[in-house]
């Protein structure tokens, strides 16, 4: 049995589906009740209380760890999840980490993730670490303003990074959970090209068949908006990358190709598949 945390999110949902379609028994974990694919067991649990995961992890062979935003903050203690998994008999963990662990190792939230990676490496379990850059699905932050006003409001409109489709992250995660060849792998996951927020808006407009106006936010305006849904430290770390990506953060990685045998999906593909959110 494979346990997927964050199972109702942009990565967890397609990962749960892929594992179920592969014929594996799956337990989907999220903080709240949610619909899951047929044959998948759902359990409501909070990763902030790892002891509550004991009945979920009993009998599991593998675990996908996706930490919610509030567990990236200093003092959150997410490494205890790994201890609970080991105690429950889990033999393989795939951790969704962050590109910033390598490119910005001293950002507050990156320090916490780096510590989790270290605990995982020393756990004695089989493991793989996924380090994605920015997510294409972050464009969903613009969904309401596009639906109501045909406007994208974002900072750093002409500064881009190679954002990745969460479906690609899910497929790589499934491969790491199912295939022994990926044990000990650390995979940097990016999309196929650097793309700016302004060009993302253009791709959404093309999929809509309707013009979308771009409005530049200041960094402070963007931070205030982001801090409503994530810790302030995570918002700061994210804006540092979006506003001034370093050469490593601009590099297009080949790791999706290496694992899946195909190129990563373009942002325009993500926009076309998710266009209903913007109508």
PAMIVEX-53427 format. One record per residue (C-alpha): x, y, z; residue in three letters. Coordinates in pm, 1 decimal. Example, Ala and Ser with C-alpha at 12.3 -4.5 7.8 and 13.67 -1.06 7.14 Angstrom:
rec xx=1230.0 | yy=-450.0 | zz=780.0 | residu=ALA
rec xx=1367.0 | yy=-106.0 | zz=714.0 | residu=SER
END
This chain:
rec xx=0.0 | yy=0.0 | zz=0.0 | residu=UNK
rec xx=120.0 | yy=350.9 | zz=-86.6 | residu=UNK
rec xx=25.5 | yy=654.3 | zz=121.3 | residu=UNK
rec xx=-0.9 | yy=989.5 | zz=-56.9 | residu=UNK
rec xx=-9.6 | yy=1303.0 | zz=157.0 | residu=UNK
rec xx=-142.7 | yy=1627.3 | zz=12.3 | residu=UNK
rec xx=-356.1 | yy=1396.1 | zz=-199.0 | residu=UNK
rec xx=-616.9 | yy=1652.4 | zz=-302.3 | residu=UNK
rec xx=-369.9 | yy=1913.4 | zz=-431.6 | residu=UNK
rec xx=-226.6 | yy=1988.5 | zz=-772.2 | residu=UNK
rec xx=42.8 | yy=1719.7 | zz=-740.3 | residu=UNK
rec xx=-127.8 | yy=1473.8 | zz=-504.9 | residu=UNK
rec xx=-445.0 | yy=1439.5 | zz=-708.9 | residu=UNK
rec xx=-282.2 | yy=1321.1 | zz=-1034.3 | residu=UNK
rec xx=-31.2 | yy=1113.1 | zz=-836.4 | residu=UNK
rec xx=-310.6 | yy=931.0 | zz=-653.1 | residu=UNK
rec xx=-486.0 | yy=866.1 | zz=-982.6 | residu=UNK
rec xx=-168.1 | yy=741.1 | zz=-1152.1 | residu=UNK
rec xx=-91.7 | yy=496.9 | zz=-869.8 | residu=UNK
rec xx=-448.5 | yy=366.9 | zz=-866.7 | residu=UNK
rec xx=-440.4 | yy=320.3 | zz=-1244.0 | residu=UNK
rec xx=-115.6 | yy=127.0 | zz=-1200.6 | residu=UNK
rec xx=-310.7 | yy=-119.2 | zz=-986.6 | residu=UNK
rec xx=-162.9 | yy=-18.9 | zz=-651.8 | residu=UNK
rec xx=-354.7 | yy=6.6 | zz=-327.1 | residu=UNK
rec xx=-352.0 | yy=375.6 | zz=-229.6 | residu=UNK
rec xx=-442.1 | yy=569.5 | zz=82.9 | residu=UNK
rec xx=-500.9 | yy=937.8 | zz=10.0 | residu=UNK
rec xx=-435.2 | yy=1173.5 | zz=300.2 | residu=UNK
rec xx=-555.4 | yy=1532.4 | zz=328.1 | residu=UNK
rec xx=-660.9 | yy=1762.9 | zz=606.5 | residu=UNK
rec xx=-1025.2 | yy=1760.3 | zz=502.0 | residu=UNK
rec xx=-1270.9 | yy=1515.1 | zz=349.7 | residu=UNK
rec xx=-1241.5 | yy=1495.3 | zz=-27.8 | residu=UNK
rec xx=-1345.8 | yy=1291.2 | zz=-329.0 | residu=UNK
rec xx=-1084.8 | yy=1039.2 | zz=-447.7 | residu=UNK
rec xx=-1070.3 | yy=792.3 | zz=-737.4 | residu=UNK
rec xx=-1266.2 | yy=468.5 | zz=-709.9 | residu=UNK
rec xx=-1082.6 | yy=209.0 | zz=-505.9 | residu=UNK
rec xx=-872.6 | yy=466.1 | zz=-317.9 | residu=UNK
rec xx=-911.4 | yy=497.2 | zz=58.2 | residu=UNK
rec xx=-924.7 | yy=852.0 | zz=193.8 | residu=UNK
rec xx=-815.1 | yy=948.8 | zz=544.8 | residu=UNK
rec xx=-836.3 | yy=1296.2 | zz=695.2 | residu=UNK
rec xx=-517.3 | yy=1367.4 | zz=890.0 | residu=UNK
rec xx=-294.5 | yy=1663.3 | zz=970.8 | residu=UNK
rec xx=78.5 | yy=1632.4 | zz=904.0 | residu=UNK
rec xx=135.1 | yy=1889.5 | zz=1176.2 | residu=UNK
rec xx=40.2 | yy=1609.0 | zz=1419.7 | residu=UNK
rec xx=256.6 | yy=1318.7 | zz=1297.2 | residu=UNK
rec xx=148.5 | yy=1086.7 | zz=1578.1 | residu=UNK
rec xx=-196.2 | yy=1088.0 | zz=1418.8 | residu=UNK
rec xx=-47.0 | yy=925.7 | zz=1109.5 | residu=UNK
rec xx=28.4 | yy=597.7 | zz=1289.3 | residu=UNK
rec xx=-293.1 | yy=417.6 | zz=1185.0 | residu=UNK
rec xx=-258.6 | yy=557.8 | zz=832.4 | residu=UNK
rec xx=98.1 | yy=431.3 | zz=788.7 | residu=UNK
rec xx=43.2 | yy=86.9 | zz=938.8 | residu=UNK
rec xx=105.8 | yy=-167.1 | zz=665.5 | residu=UNK
rec xx=225.4 | yy=90.8 | zz=411.5 | residu=UNK
rec xx=528.3 | yy=10.8 | zz=197.0 | residu=UNK
rec xx=581.8 | yy=359.4 | zz=52.7 | residu=UNK
rec xx=497.2 | yy=720.3 | zz=138.0 | residu=UNK
rec xx=482.4 | yy=1039.5 | zz=-64.2 | residu=UNK
rec xx=547.1 | yy=1343.4 | zz=155.5 | residu=UNK
rec xx=411.4 | yy=1680.7 | zz=46.7 | residu=UNK
rec xx=435.0 | yy=1934.5 | zz=325.5 | residu=UNK
rec xx=163.7 | yy=2200.9 | zz=352.9 | residu=UNK
rec xx=278.8 | yy=2561.8 | zz=348.1 | residu=UNK
rec xx=259.1 | yy=2610.8 | zz=722.3 | residu=UNK
rec xx=505.0 | yy=2325.6 | zz=776.8 | residu=UNK
rec xx=777.1 | yy=2510.2 | zz=585.0 | residu=UNK
rec xx=806.1 | yy=2763.3 | zz=865.4 | residu=UNK
rec xx=1084.3 | yy=2749.3 | zz=1122.2 | residu=UNK
rec xx=999.7 | yy=2524.7 | zz=1416.9 | residu=UNK
rec xx=728.0 | yy=2323.8 | zz=1239.1 | residu=UNK
rec xx=911.7 | yy=1993.3 | zz=1293.6 | residu=UNK
rec xx=820.0 | yy=1805.5 | zz=973.4 | residu=UNK
rec xx=1110.5 | yy=1560.7 | zz=1011.8 | residu=UNK
rec xx=906.7 | yy=1371.2 | zz=1272.1 | residu=UNK
rec xx=689.2 | yy=1244.0 | zz=986.1 | residu=UNK
rec xx=984.5 | yy=1039.4 | zz=863.4 | residu=UNK
rec xx=1032.8 | yy=888.1 | zz=1208.8 | residu=UNK
rec xx=665.8 | yy=788.8 | zz=1222.7 | residu=UNK
rec xx=691.3 | yy=632.5 | zz=877.4 | residu=UNK
rec xx=998.0 | yy=428.9 | zz=971.4 | residu=UNK
rec xx=832.0 | yy=312.9 | zz=1292.5 | residu=UNK
rec xx=525.9 | yy=206.3 | zz=1093.5 | residu=UNK
rec xx=724.4 | yy=-16.0 | zz=859.2 | residu=UNK
rec xx=740.2 | yy=211.3 | zz=554.8 | residu=UNK
rec xx=1045.0 | yy=121.0 | zz=346.2 | residu=UNK
rec xx=1043.0 | yy=395.0 | zz=80.5 | residu=UNK
rec xx=973.4 | yy=769.7 | zz=99.2 | residu=UNK
rec xx=954.2 | yy=1016.7 | zz=-186.0 | residu=UNK
rec xx=982.8 | yy=1374.8 | zz=-60.1 | residu=UNK
rec xx=858.0 | yy=1676.8 | zz=-250.7 | residu=UNK
rec xx=1125.4 | yy=1929.6 | zz=-163.4 | residu=UNK
rec xx=1217.3 | yy=2250.3 | zz=-348.4 | residu=UNK
rec xx=1471.6 | yy=2365.6 | zz=-601.8 | residu=UNK
rec xx=1556.9 | yy=2641.4 | zz=-355.2 | residu=UNK
rec xx=1719.4 | yy=2389.8 | zz=-118.5 | residu=UNK
rec xx=2011.4 | yy=2386.4 | zz=-362.9 | residu=UNK
rec xx=1986.0 | yy=2732.5 | zz=-517.9 | residu=UNK
rec xx=1897.2 | yy=2935.6 | zz=-203.0 | residu=UNK
rec xx=2003.1 | yy=2709.1 | zz=83.3 | residu=UNK
rec xx=1992.6 | yy=2980.4 | zz=348.8 | residu=UNK
rec xx=1638.0 | yy=3104.4 | zz=293.5 | residu=UNK
rec xx=1436.0 | yy=3037.2 | zz=611.0 | residu=UNK
rec xx=1197.7 | yy=2786.8 | zz=453.2 | residu=UNK
rec xx=1481.1 | yy=2622.5 | zz=258.2 | residu=UNK
rec xx=1669.1 | yy=2557.8 | zz=581.9 | residu=UNK
rec xx=1367.5 | yy=2364.6 | zz=712.1 | residu=UNK
rec xx=1339.3 | yy=2158.0 | zz=393.9 | residu=UNK
rec xx=1711.8 | yy=2091.2 | zz=383.4 | residu=UNK
rec xx=1687.0 | yy=1954.0 | zz=736.6 | residu=UNK
rec xx=1405.6 | yy=1719.5 | zz=630.1 | residu=UNK
rec xx=1614.7 | yy=1598.4 | zz=336.8 | residu=UNK
rec xx=1902.7 | yy=1530.1 | zz=575.9 | residu=UNK
rec xx=1683.7 | yy=1329.4 | zz=812.8 | residu=UNK
rec xx=1550.2 | yy=1128.7 | zz=521.6 | residu=UNK
rec xx=1898.9 | yy=1045.7 | zz=395.0 | residu=UNK
rec xx=2001.8 | yy=924.4 | zz=740.1 | residu=UNK
rec xx=1680.1 | yy=729.8 | zz=804.4 | residu=UNK
rec xx=1794.8 | yy=395.1 | zz=665.4 | residu=UNK
rec xx=1491.9 | yy=391.7 | zz=432.7 | residu=UNK
rec xx=1491.9 | yy=394.7 | zz=54.7 | residu=UNK
rec xx=1428.9 | yy=748.2 | zz=-60.7 | residu=UNK
rec xx=1407.5 | yy=989.1 | zz=-350.8 | residu=UNK
rec xx=1391.3 | yy=1368.4 | zz=-339.1 | residu=UNK
rec xx=1208.3 | yy=1583.7 | zz=-593.1 | residu=UNK
rec xx=1313.9 | yy=1948.6 | zz=-620.1 | residu=UNK
rec xx=1073.4 | yy=2134.9 | zz=-847.9 | residu=UNK
rec xx=1099.1 | yy=2500.4 | zz=-933.1 | residu=UNK
rec xx=788.0 | yy=2716.4 | zz=-972.9 | residu=UNK
rec xx=455.3 | yy=2542.7 | zz=-1045.8 | residu=UNK
rec xx=241.6 | yy=2619.1 | zz=-1351.5 | residu=UNK
rec xx=-60.5 | yy=2582.4 | zz=-1123.3 | residu=UNK
rec xx=41.9 | yy=2896.5 | zz=-932.7 | residu=UNK
rec xx=-136.9 | yy=3072.4 | zz=-1218.9 | residu=UNK
rec xx=-459.8 | yy=2967.0 | zz=-1047.2 | residu=UNK
rec xx=-396.6 | yy=3261.0 | zz=-812.0 | residu=UNK
rec xx=-511.2 | yy=3472.1 | zz=-1107.3 | residu=UNK
rec xx=-828.1 | yy=3273.5 | zz=-1179.6 | residu=UNK
rec xx=-1078.0 | yy=3508.4 | zz=-1013.0 | residu=UNK
rec xx=-934.9 | yy=3826.1 | zz=-1163.3 | residu=UNK
rec xx=-925.9 | yy=3667.3 | zz=-1508.3 | residu=UNK
rec xx=-1283.4 | yy=3540.8 | zz=-1477.2 | residu=UNK
rec xx=-1421.2 | yy=3870.4 | zz=-1352.2 | residu=UNK
rec xx=-1199.5 | yy=4136.4 | zz=-1511.2 | residu=UNK
rec xx=-974.9 | yy=3959.3 | zz=-1764.9 | residu=UNK
rec xx=-671.1 | yy=4083.1 | zz=-1570.1 | residu=UNK
rec xx=-357.3 | yy=3912.2 | zz=-1444.7 | residu=UNK
rec xx=-197.4 | yy=4100.6 | zz=-1155.0 | residu=UNK
rec xx=151.5 | yy=3977.5 | zz=-1070.8 | residu=UNK
rec xx=498.2 | yy=4107.4 | zz=-982.9 | residu=UNK
rec xx=805.5 | yy=4089.3 | zz=-1206.2 | residu=UNK
rec xx=607.4 | yy=4063.3 | zz=-1527.8 | residu=UNK
rec xx=909.3 | yy=4029.7 | zz=-1755.2 | residu=UNK
rec xx=1124.5 | yy=3807.3 | zz=-1533.9 | residu=UNK
rec xx=1079.8 | yy=3439.5 | zz=-1601.8 | residu=UNK
rec xx=1173.2 | yy=3095.4 | zz=-1469.1 | residu=UNK
rec xx=1116.2 | yy=2747.5 | zz=-1619.1 | residu=UNK
rec xx=797.8 | yy=2659.8 | zz=-1429.2 | residu=UNK
rec xx=678.9 | yy=2299.8 | zz=-1427.8 | residu=UNK
rec xx=340.1 | yy=2136.0 | zz=-1478.5 | residu=UNK
rec xx=234.0 | yy=1961.8 | zz=-1153.7 | residu=UNK
rec xx=120.6 | yy=1664.9 | zz=-1363.4 | residu=UNK
rec xx=485.7 | yy=1610.2 | zz=-1458.2 | residu=UNK
rec xx=586.2 | yy=1621.2 | zz=-1092.3 | residu=UNK
rec xx=317.0 | yy=1361.7 | zz=-1018.9 | residu=UNK
rec xx=441.6 | yy=1130.0 | zz=-1293.6 | residu=UNK
rec xx=799.9 | yy=1154.4 | zz=-1169.3 | residu=UNK
rec xx=680.4 | yy=1088.7 | zz=-813.9 | residu=UNK
rec xx=488.4 | yy=780.3 | zz=-930.2 | residu=UNK
rec xx=799.6 | yy=648.6 | zz=-1104.8 | residu=UNK
rec xx=1007.3 | yy=700.6 | zz=-789.5 | residu=UNK
rec xx=748.5 | yy=527.0 | zz=-571.9 | residu=UNK
rec xx=713.7 | yy=228.7 | zz=-804.1 | residu=UNK
rec xx=1058.5 | yy=174.3 | zz=-953.4 | residu=UNK
rec xx=1361.9 | yy=66.5 | zz=-748.5 | residu=UNK
rec xx=1596.3 | yy=229.6 | zz=-998.8 | residu=UNK
rec xx=1516.8 | yy=573.1 | zz=-857.2 | residu=UNK
rec xx=1623.4 | yy=495.7 | zz=-500.2 | residu=UNK
rec xx=1868.7 | yy=761.0 | zz=-383.4 | residu=UNK
rec xx=1778.1 | yy=994.6 | zz=-668.8 | residu=UNK
rec xx=1762.3 | yy=1372.0 | zz=-631.8 | residu=UNK
rec xx=1569.9 | yy=1518.8 | zz=-924.1 | residu=UNK
rec xx=1550.1 | yy=1885.6 | zz=-1018.0 | residu=UNK
rec xx=1221.2 | yy=1933.9 | zz=-1200.2 | residu=UNK
rec xx=1154.4 | yy=2222.6 | zz=-1437.6 | residu=UNK
rec xx=946.4 | yy=2294.2 | zz=-1742.4 | residu=UNK
rec xx=1089.4 | yy=2304.8 | zz=-2095.5 | residu=UNK
rec xx=1157.0 | yy=2679.9 | zz=-2113.5 | residu=UNK
rec xx=1185.0 | yy=3002.5 | zz=-1919.3 | residu=UNK
rec xx=849.0 | yy=3180.6 | zz=-1926.6 | residu=UNK
rec xx=753.7 | yy=3517.9 | zz=-1777.4 | residu=UNK
rec xx=425.3 | yy=3601.3 | zz=-1602.4 | residu=UNK
rec xx=335.2 | yy=3825.6 | zz=-1896.1 | residu=UNK
rec xx=379.6 | yy=3535.6 | zz=-2137.3 | residu=UNK
rec xx=177.1 | yy=3310.1 | zz=-1908.1 | residu=UNK
rec xx=-105.8 | yy=3562.5 | zz=-1928.2 | residu=UNK
rec xx=-77.0 | yy=3554.3 | zz=-2307.5 | residu=UNK
rec xx=-96.2 | yy=3172.8 | zz=-2307.4 | residu=UNK
rec xx=-410.4 | yy=3180.7 | zz=-2091.8 | residu=UNK
rec xx=-560.9 | yy=3444.3 | zz=-2321.3 | residu=UNK
rec xx=-489.5 | yy=3225.3 | zz=-2624.1 | residu=UNK
rec xx=-658.4 | yy=2927.3 | zz=-2458.1 | residu=UNK
rec xx=-956.0 | yy=3146.0 | zz=-2362.2 | residu=UNK
rec xx=-981.6 | yy=3306.1 | zz=-2702.9 | residu=UNK
rec xx=-1016.0 | yy=3637.4 | zz=-2520.9 | residu=UNK
rec xx=-768.7 | yy=3918.5 | zz=-2439.4 | residu=UNK
rec xx=-619.1 | yy=3927.8 | zz=-2089.8 | residu=UNK
rec xx=-456.6 | yy=4244.7 | zz=-1959.0 | residu=UNK
rec xx=-139.5 | yy=4229.6 | zz=-1747.7 | residu=UNK
rec xx=-100.1 | yy=4451.5 | zz=-1440.8 | residu=UNK
rec xx=236.7 | yy=4471.7 | zz=-1263.2 | residu=UNK
rec xx=222.3 | yy=4444.7 | zz=-884.1 | residu=UNK
rec xx=492.4 | yy=4580.1 | zz=-659.0 | residu=UNK
rec xx=679.0 | yy=4329.1 | zz=-445.9 | residu=UNK
rec xx=501.9 | yy=4455.8 | zz=-133.6 | residu=UNK
rec xx=160.1 | yy=4417.1 | zz=-297.5 | residu=UNK
rec xx=245.3 | yy=4064.6 | zz=-405.8 | residu=UNK
rec xx=376.0 | yy=3969.9 | zz=-62.4 | residu=UNK
rec xx=59.9 | yy=4095.6 | zz=105.7 | residu=UNK
rec xx=-154.2 | yy=3884.0 | zz=-128.1 | residu=UNK
rec xx=62.0 | yy=3572.4 | zz=-91.2 | residu=UNK
rec xx=82.8 | yy=3600.7 | zz=286.8 | residu=UNK
rec xx=-292.4 | yy=3540.5 | zz=305.3 | residu=UNK
rec xx=-236.3 | yy=3176.9 | zz=202.1 | residu=UNK
rec xx=120.7 | yy=3093.7 | zz=313.1 | residu=UNK
rec xx=370.7 | yy=3183.9 | zz=585.3 | residu=UNK
rec xx=536.8 | yy=3521.2 | zz=534.6 | residu=UNK
rec xx=879.3 | yy=3351.9 | zz=523.4 | residu=UNK
rec xx=768.8 | yy=3132.2 | zz=233.6 | residu=UNK
rec xx=627.9 | yy=3433.5 | zz=49.8 | residu=UNK
rec xx=959.6 | yy=3616.9 | zz=92.3 | residu=UNK
rec xx=1165.0 | yy=3319.3 | zz=-26.9 | residu=UNK
rec xx=938.4 | yy=3274.2 | zz=-329.6 | residu=UNK
rec xx=950.8 | yy=3640.9 | zz=-426.6 | residu=UNK
rec xx=1329.9 | yy=3640.5 | zz=-400.1 | residu=UNK
rec xx=1342.5 | yy=3374.6 | zz=-671.5 | residu=UNK
rec xx=1069.3 | yy=3522.0 | zz=-891.1 | residu=UNK
rec xx=1219.7 | yy=3869.4 | zz=-879.3 | residu=UNK
rec xx=1584.1 | yy=3784.0 | zz=-925.6 | residu=UNK
rec xx=1643.1 | yy=3425.3 | zz=-1036.2 | residu=UNK
rec xx=2004.5 | yy=3316.4 | zz=-1030.5 | residu=UNK
rec xx=2165.5 | yy=3112.8 | zz=-1311.3 | residu=UNK
rec xx=2078.0 | yy=2780.3 | zz=-1145.8 | residu=UNK
rec xx=1711.3 | yy=2884.2 | zz=-1121.1 | residu=UNK
rec xx=1704.3 | yy=2977.6 | zz=-1489.3 | residu=UNK
rec xx=1852.0 | yy=2645.7 | zz=-1600.3 | residu=UNK
rec xx=1618.1 | yy=2401.4 | zz=-1775.4 | residu=UNK
rec xx=1672.1 | yy=2060.6 | zz=-1616.7 | residu=UNK
rec xx=1671.6 | yy=1734.1 | zz=-1812.7 | residu=UNK
rec xx=1553.1 | yy=1526.4 | zz=-1516.6 | residu=UNK
rec xx=1190.0 | yy=1495.6 | zz=-1629.6 | residu=UNK
rec xx=1319.3 | yy=1360.3 | zz=-1960.8 | residu=UNK
rec xx=1555.4 | yy=1120.5 | zz=-1780.7 | residu=UNK
rec xx=1281.6 | yy=975.4 | zz=-1559.9 | residu=UNK
rec xx=982.3 | yy=977.8 | zz=-1795.2 | residu=UNK
rec xx=1149.8 | yy=943.7 | zz=-2133.6 | residu=UNK
rec xx=977.3 | yy=1254.6 | zz=-2267.5 | residu=UNK
rec xx=1012.3 | yy=1629.8 | zz=-2244.7 | residu=UNK
rec xx=820.9 | yy=1819.8 | zz=-1975.9 | residu=UNK
rec xx=491.0 | yy=1979.1 | zz=-2075.1 | residu=UNK
rec xx=480.1 | yy=2344.6 | zz=-2177.8 | residu=UNK
rec xx=281.5 | yy=2603.0 | zz=-1980.2 | residu=UNK
rec xx=45.0 | yy=2638.0 | zz=-2276.5 | residu=UNK
rec xx=-48.8 | yy=2269.3 | zz=-2234.5 | residu=UNK
rec xx=-127.1 | yy=2326.5 | zz=-1866.5 | residu=UNK
rec xx=-335.3 | yy=2634.2 | zz=-1952.7 | residu=UNK
rec xx=-536.6 | yy=2446.7 | zz=-2214.3 | residu=UNK
rec xx=-612.3 | yy=2157.3 | zz=-1976.6 | residu=UNK
rec xx=-716.1 | yy=2391.6 | zz=-1694.5 | residu=UNK
rec xx=-888.7 | yy=2665.8 | zz=-1888.3 | residu=UNK
rec xx=-1224.4 | yy=2600.3 | zz=-1722.2 | residu=UNK
rec xx=-1084.3 | yy=2761.9 | zz=-1405.4 | residu=UNK
rec xx=-1043.0 | yy=3091.7 | zz=-1593.0 | residu=UNK
rec xx=-1373.0 | yy=3110.1 | zz=-1781.5 | residu=UNK
END
